[in-house]
């Protein structure tokens, strides 16, 4: 599945993985806008669409320090609704980066996956 048009990369600027994705996109001539979760947040509709398409388990970043710092009651009994609520409240809980381009949705960054999906 390939997307068309300008891509949007969602993340936070000081994340090393986001930095690598931005360098890859620039080096391969893939035009993109950058959406900073910290300053711009994320809207519920978009986040729910990601969760519906990819699954909340893939969208929620459980490996990061933000998740580890959550209260135990927030970590237990997770489902899509609870995960979306947590990610809206703390966007740094969202996997980074997320790349959208047309109907294409990529979570995380792996050069070989970007190359396959975007060309290059």
C-alpha positions, 0 to 999 in steps of 0.5 A: 500500500503506497501513499501519495502527496506530502507526508507528515511525520509525528513525534518529538524533535529530541527523540533519536529515532525521530531524528533518524527518520527525518534524516532518512526522509530528507536524504531520499527527497521525501517531502514531509511536514513535522508534527511535534506532539509536545507542542501541537498535541494530537487529535482524538480522531487521528489517534483513534484511526491509528489505533483502528488501523494498527492496533493500540498495542502497536501505537502505545509505546510501552518501552518508554520512560513515560509508560514506566512512570505511569501509576500501576492502575493506569497500566493494568486493564489496558484496552483501546479506549484506555490506551487512547485516553492515556495517549491523548493526556500524554502524547509521549506515550505514542510510538515514535515516529508515526509517518502518514502519507495518503493511506500509508501509516508507518509506526517506528522507523526502520530504513528498509521499511521506509525504503520499501514503502516510500521508494529509495 
